[in-house]
Amino acid sequence: MLFTQIEFACLLCVSILFLLMVKNNRARKIYLLLASYYFYAYWDWRFLSLILISTLCDFLVGQGLKRTDDHRRRRYLLLTSLVVNLGILGFFKYYNFFIESFETLLSPLGWNLGTLNIILPVGISFYTFQTLSYTIDVYRRRLTPCEDLPDFALFVGFFPQLVAGPIVRAADFLPQLSTPRKLSWLRAFQGIRQFIFGLFKKVFIADKLAFFVDEVFANAGAYDAATSWLVVLCYAVQIYCDFSGYSDMAIGTARLLGYDLKENFRHPYIAVDMGDFWRRWHISLSTWLRDYLYIPLGGNRKGMRRTYLNLMVTMVLGGLWHGAALNFVFWGAWHGAALAGQRFLASHLPGGSVQPWRVVRRIVGWLLTMLVVLVGWVFFRAETFVQAGLLLRNMFTIADGVFWVYPFAAIALVLVAFWQGLMATRIASWRDLPATSWYTPVILFLLLWLVLIFPPRGFNPFIYFQF
């Protein structure tokens, strides 16, 4: 079920009415759990079994960790959670990838395992990381185990963020289940406002850019440098508006239901270095990788060479998390190398306290960051390395090719550039659309009106559903 479908609107309205009429917290949570399972089963009910297995496994592991102080037993319990969750994720998402990758090595041994016709369950990467964070935090004694199975099941399966994040931490969500959530007009307004923002970004911007992006990438070698640069800029806007739009709708929906989810995007295209970019882009994933992978590997505590290695390993695995394909692995390695390069330059270049020098450094840093990000998006979007190579060749060489300026591209780029720039200046208090301002309903109505009268072409699911 998509946020843009009428079926979701019906489910959300019924849910809000139920929560308004029923004050018993237990009944509310049971209803939300059943609604969440219905939301997921609407796509394919068979894959509910995977969520149930992960939920039951990690709930029992949490209870087991609570009852023992034996270090070896605690490690076995944590290993059980890792094997079950990563085993399910690995089979459904990576089995064919690794079989195809090692086929040349296995053939001389007479092994022919063959690929399988496996359907990737929607959202499996998100809820796997979510439930793993719970068992790891309990193992580290940073979180008290949840005593109530339905509460834990709702944490894993809460439908606003179930299939594409944000990746929610148990420490942030489980305490909200202990007391009845208050529904108020202010919270309702804030939720509706954020949902409309997300809907506008997804439907009006991202979906309408998809036509141009898909056409040019499908014929990557046929276009000139200007069109190639334009399409890469459009894809950067498309993936940002698509994914941050989903996050906005998820956070807004959760707020309408009385729950708070953390921010997942913070205007990433105003970042002045790669570290800053990852503090702004897909925040729930970048902080997950930092806390559960980069820091346990040693972080920056074991010298510069080890820091570079840790950054590369973390980002390569982060790229692989996005999809079972070599282009995602390369994209992760590209960002890992950029982060390592930033660390190296920061330790060797002189600093400057003079204001003009700081301004120049930030401008140069922003330009280099955007160049790295845009080149990375080429590999992220391209279906093959050949396709990526053709587009990059056309971007950085002057050669004959088709010149195509998609009219809507200019509108979308100006809108996003203006909004990102506005966030960088921090001079406009009206940007948050306060509930008491007269212009707020006018702007929200205008955004909805644009979505309704300029629908995109065809069916456009959220990009991150494939991950």
C-alpha positions in Angstrom: 0.0 0.0 0.0 1.4 3.4 -1.0 0.9 6.7 0.8 -0.4 8.1 -2.5 -3.2 5.5 -2.8 -6.8 6.2 -1.8 -6.7 2.9 0.2 -4.1 4.5 2.5 -6.2 7.6 3.0 -9.1 5.4 4.0 -6.9 3.4 6.4 -5.5 6.6 8.0 -9.0 8.1 8.4 -10.4 5.0 10.1 -7.3 4.8 12.3 -7.7 8.4 13.5 -11.4 7.9 14.2 -10.7 4.8 16.2 -8.0 6.6 18.3 -10.3 9.5 18.9 -13.2 7.3 20.0 -11.2 4.7 22.0 -9.2 6.0 25.0 -7.9 2.6 26.3 -4.2 2.6 25.5 -4.1 -1.2 25.2 -6.9 -1.3 22.7 -5.3 1.5 20.7 -2.0 -0.3 20.4 -3.6 -3.6 19.4 -5.6 -1.8 16.7 -2.4 0.0 15.4 -0.6 -3.4 15.3 -3.4 -5.0 13.3 -3.7 -2.0 11.0 0.1 -2.2 10.5 -0.1 -5.8 9.5 -3.0 -5.1 7.2 -0.9 -2.3 5.6 1.9 -4.7 4.9 -0.2 -7.6 3.9 -2.0 -5.5 1.3 1.1 -5.9 -0.8 1.7 -9.6 -0.1 0.3 -11.3 3.0 2.9 -14.2 2.8 5.8 -11.9 3.8 4.1 -11.1 7.1 5.7 -14.3 8.3 9.2 -12.7 8.0 8.2 -9.8 10.2 6.6 -12.2 12.7 9.8 -14.3 12.8 12.0 -11.3 13.4 9.7 -9.9 16.0 9.4 -13.1 18.0 13.1 -14.0 17.7 14.3 -10.6 19.0 11.7 -10.3 21.7 12.8 -13.7 23.1 16.4 -12.8 22.7 15.8 -9.6 24.6 14.1 -11.6 27.4 17.0 -14.0 27.4 19.5 -11.2 27.7 17.6 -9.8 30.7 17.7 -13.1 32.6 21.5 -13.9 32.3 24.7 -12.2 33.1 26.9 -15.0 31.7 29.0 -13.3 29.0 29.2 -16.4 26.8 25.4 -17.0 26.9 24.8 -13.3 26.1 27.0 -13.5 23.1 25.2 -16.6 21.9 21.8 -14.9 22.2 23.1 -11.9 20.3 24.5 -14.2 17.7 21.1 -15.9 17.3 19.5 -12.5 16.6 22.2 -11.7 14.0 22.0 -15.0 12.3 18.2 -15.1 12.1 17.8 -11.5 10.9 20.8 -11.3 8.6 20.1 -14.8 7.4 16.6 -13.8 6.2 17.9 -10.6 4.7 20.8 -12.3 3.1 18.7 -15.0 1.5 16.0 -12.8 0.1 18.2 -9.9 -0.9 21.7 -11.3 -1.7 21.5 -15.0 -2.5 21.3 -14.5 -6.3 23.9 -11.7 -6.1 26.5 -13.8 -4.4 25.8 -16.9 -6.5 26.2 -14.9 -9.7 29.3 -13.1 -8.4 31.1 -16.4 -7.5 29.8 -18.5 -10.3 33.1 -18.5 -12.1 34.9 -19.7 -9.0 32.4 -22.4 -8.3 32.2 -23.8 -11.8 35.6 -25.5 -11.8 34.6 -27.3 -8.6 31.5 -28.7 -10.3 29.2 -26.7 -8.1 26.2 -25.2 -10.0 23.9 -23.9 -7.3 21.9 -21.8 -9.7 19.9 -18.7 -9.0 16.3 -18.7 -7.6 13.3 -16.7 -8.6 13.2 -14.7 -5.3 10.8 -11.8 -4.6 12.4 -9.1 -2.5 10.0 -8.3 0.4 9.3 -4.6 0.7 11.0 -2.9 3.5 13.0 -5.9 4.7 16.3 -3.8 5.0 14.6 -1.2 7.1 12.8 -3.4 9.7 15.8 -5.8 9.9 18.1 -2.9 10.9 15.4 -1.6 13.2 15.0 -4.8 15.2 18.7 -5.5 15.2 19.3 -2.2 16.9 17.1 -3.3 19.7 18.9 -6.6 20.5 22.3 -4.9 20.2 21.3 -2.1 22.6 19.9 -4.6 25.0 23.1 -6.7 24.8 25.2 -3.5 25.5 22.9 -2.8 28.5 21.9 0.5 27.0 18.3 -0.4 26.8 15.9 -2.2 29.2 14.2 -5.2 27.4 10.6 -4.8 26.4 8.3 -6.9 28.5 5.2 -6.7 26.3 5.2 -8.7 23.1 2.4 -6.6 21.4 4.3 -3.4 22.2 7.5 -4.8 20.7 5.6 -6.1 17.7 4.2 -2.5 17.2 7.7 -1.1 17.4 8.9 -3.4 14.6 5.8 -3.1 12.4 4.4 0.4 13.0 3.0 1.1 9.5 4.0 4.7 8.8 7.7 3.8 8.7 7.5 0.1 8.1 8.6 -0.1 4.4 10.9 2.8 3.8 12.0 4.2 7.2 13.0 6.3 9.0 14.8 3.5 10.9 13.4 3.9 14.4 15.3 3.1 17.6 13.6 1.2 20.3 14.8 3.8 22.9 12.9 6.5 21.0 9.7 4.6 20.2 9.0 2.1 23.0 8.6 4.8 25.8 5.9 6.4 23.7 3.8 3.2 24.0 3.7 3.3 27.8 1.1 6.1 28.1 -1.9 7.0 25.9 -0.9 9.4 23.2 -2.8 12.7 23.2 -4.3 13.8 19.9 -4.6 17.6 19.5 -5.4 20.1 16.8 -1.9 21.4 16.9 -0.4 17.9 16.4 -2.9 17.2 13.7 -2.0 20.4 11.9 1.7 19.6 12.1 1.2 16.1 10.8 -1.0 17.3 7.9 1.5 20.0 7.0 4.4 17.6 6.9 2.4 15.0 5.0 1.4 17.6 2.3 5.1 18.8 2.0 6.1 15.2 1.5 3.3 14.5 -1.0 4.2 17.6 -3.0 7.9 16.6 -3.2 7.1 13.0 -4.2 4.2 13.5 -6.7 4.7 16.9 -8.1 8.5 17.0 -8.3 10.0 13.5 -8.1 7.5 11.6 -10.2 7.4 14.3 -12.9 11.2 14.2 -13.1 11.2 10.4 -13.4 10.1 10.6 -17.1 13.1 12.7 -18.1 15.6 10.8 -15.9 14.5 7.4 -17.2 14.6 8.4 -20.8 18.2 9.9 -20.7 19.7 7.1 -18.6 18.2 4.5 -20.9 20.1 6.1 -23.8 23.0 7.4 -21.8 25.5 7.7 -24.7 23.1 9.7 -27.0 23.1 13.1 -25.3 25.4 16.0 -25.1 27.3 17.4 -22.1 24.6 19.9 -21.1 21.8 17.4 -21.2 23.9 14.8 -19.3 24.6 17.3 -16.5 21.0 18.4 -16.4 19.7 14.8 -16.0 22.2 14.1 -13.2 21.1 17.2 -11.4 17.5 16.1 -12.0 18.2 12.7 -10.6 19.7 14.3 -7.5 16.5 16.2 -7.0 14.3 13.3 -7.9 15.9 10.9 -5.3 15.9 13.5 -2.7 12.3 14.6 -3.2 11.2 10.9 -3.5 12.9 9.6 -0.4 12.6 12.7 1.8 9.0 13.0 0.6 8.3 9.5 1.9 10.0 10.3 5.2 7.9 13.5 5.6 4.7 11.6 4.9 5.8 8.8 7.4 6.6 11.4 10.1 3.5 13.3 9.4 1.3 10.2 9.5 2.9 9.1 12.8 2.3 12.5 14.3 -1.4 12.3 13.3 -1.6 9.1 15.2 0.1 10.6 18.2 3.7 9.4 17.8 6.9 11.2 17.1 9.5 10.0 14.6 12.9 11.7 14.2 14.0 13.8 11.3 15.5 11.8 8.4 16.7 14.5 6.1 18.2 17.9 6.9 18.7 19.8 3.6 21.6 17.6 2.4 22.4 19.7 -0.7 23.7 22.6 1.4 26.4 20.3 2.9 30.0 21.8 2.8 31.8 18.5 3.1 31.1 14.8 2.8 30.8 14.3 6.6 28.2 17.1 6.7 26.4 15.5 3.8 26.0 12.2 5.7 24.8 14.1 8.8 22.0 15.4 6.6 21.2 12.6 4.2 19.2 9.5 5.4 20.1 10.4 9.0 18.5 7.2 10.5 20.7 5.0 8.3 23.9 7.0 8.6 23.6 7.1 12.4 22.8 3.4 12.5 26.0 2.6 10.4 28.0 4.9 12.7 26.7 3.4 16.0 26.5 -0.3 15.1 29.3 -0.7 12.5 31.8 2.2 12.3 32.3 2.7 16.1 32.5 -1.1 16.9 35.1 -1.4 14.1 37.2 1.1 16.0 36.0 4.4 14.6 38.7 7.0 14.6 40.3 5.7 17.8 43.1 3.5 16.2 45.0 5.8 14.0 44.4 7.4 10.6 45.0 4.3 8.5 42.5 2.3 10.5 40.1 5.2 10.3 40.3 5.2 6.5 39.7 1.4 6.5 36.7 1.7 8.9 35.2 4.4 6.7 35.6 2.3 3.6 34.2 -0.9 5.2 31.2 1.0 6.6 30.3 2.8 3.4 30.8 -0.3 1.2 28.4 -2.2 3.4 26.1 0.8 3.5 26.1 0.7 -0.3 25.4 -3.0 -0.3 22.5 -2.4 2.1 20.9 -0.4 -0.7 20.9 -3.2 -3.2 22.4 -6.5 -4.4 24.4 -5.0 -7.3 28.0 -4.0 -7.9 27.0 -0.4 -8.7 25.7 0.0 -5.2 29.0 -1.4 -3.8 30.9 1.0 -5.9 28.7 3.9 -4.8 29.4 3.0 -1.2 33.2 2.7 -1.9 33.1 6.1 -3.7 31.6 7.8 -0.6 33.9 5.9 1.7 36.9 7.1 -0.3 35.5 10.7 -0.3 35.1 10.6 3.5 38.6 9.2 3.9 39.9 11.9 1.6 38.1 14.6 3.6 39.8 13.3 6.8 43.2 13.3 5.1 42.8 16.9 3.8 41.5 18.2 7.1 44.6 16.8 8.8 47.0 18.3 6.3 45.5 21.6 5.1 46.0 24.7 7.3 43.0 26.1 8.9 42.0 29.7 8.8 40.2 32.0 11.2 39.9 35.0 8.9 36.3 35.4 7.7 37.0 35.7 3.9 39.1 32.5 4.1 36.3 30.6 5.9 33.8 31.8 3.3 36.0 30.7 0.4 36.7 27.4 2.1 33.0 26.7 2.6 32.1 27.6 -1.0 34.9 25.4 -2.4 33.9 22.6 0.0 30.3 22.8 -1.1 31.3 22.7 -4.8 33.6 19.7 -4.3 30.9 17.9 -2.2 28.2 18.4 -4.8 30.6 17.1 -7.5 31.3 14.0 -5.5 27.7 13.5 -4.7 26.5 14.0 -8.3 29.1 11.5 -9.7 28.1 9.1 -7.1 24.4 9.4 -8.1 25.4 8.4 -11.7 26.6 5.0 -10.4 23.6 4.7 -8.0 21.1 5.2 -10.8 22.8 3.4 -13.7 21.8 -0.1 -14.3 25.3 -1.1 -15.6 28.8 0.3 -15.4 28.7 0.7 -19.1 25.7 3.0 -18.8 27.4 5.0 -16.0 30.6 5.3 -18.1 28.7 6.6 -21.1 27.0 9.3 -19.1 30.1 10.3 -17.3 32.0 10.5 -20.6 29.4 12.8 -22.0 29.4 14.9 -18.9 33.1 15.6 -19.0 33.8 15.8 -22.7 32.5 18.1 -25.5 31.0 15.9 -28.1 28.1 15.8 -30.5 24.8 14.5 -29.0 21.2 15.2 -28.6 20.4 18.4 -26.7 17.2 18.1 -24.7 16.0 20.5 -22.1 13.0 19.1 -20.2 10.9 22.2 -19.4 9.8 21.0 -16.0 13.5 20.3 -15.0 14.2 24.0 -14.8 11.1 24.5 -12.5 12.1 21.7 -10.2 15.8 22.7 -9.9 14.9 26.3 -9.1 12.3 25.2 -6.5 14.7 22.9 -4.7 17.7 25.3 -5.0 15.6 28.1 -3.6 14.4 26.0 -0.7 17.8 24.6 0.1 19.3 28.1 -0.1 16.6 29.4 2.2 17.5 26.8 4.8 21.1 27.8 4.6 20.4 31.5 5.2 18.0 30.9 8.1 16.5 34.4 7.6 12.9 33.4 6.8 10.7 32.6 9.8 7.7 32.0 7.6 9.3 28.9 6.0 7.9 26.6 8.7 4.3 27.7 7.9 3.1 28.4 11.5 -0.4 27.3 12.4 -1.5 30.8 13.3 -0.4 32.5 10.0 -3.0 33.5 7.4 -0.8 32.4 4.5 -0.3 28.8 5.8 -3.6 27.4 4.6 -3.2 29.2 1.3 0.3 27.7 0.6 -0.9 24.2 1.7 -3.9 24.4 -0.5 -1.7 25.5 -3.4 0.6 22.6 -3.0 -2.3 20.1 -2.9 -3.9 21.8 -5.9 -0.7 21.5 -7.9 -0.5 17.8 -7.0 -4.1 17.2 -8.2 -4.1 19.1 -11.4 -0.6 18.1 -12.6 -0.5 14.3 -11.9 2.7 12.4 -13.1 2.7 10.0 -16.0 2.0 6.4 -15.1 2.7 4.5 -11.8 5.7 5.6 -9.8 6.4 3.7 -6.6 8.8 5.1 -4.1 12.4 4.6 -5.1 13.5 3.2 -1.8 10.8 0.5 -1.9 13.4 -1.6 -3.9 15.8 -1.5 -0.9 
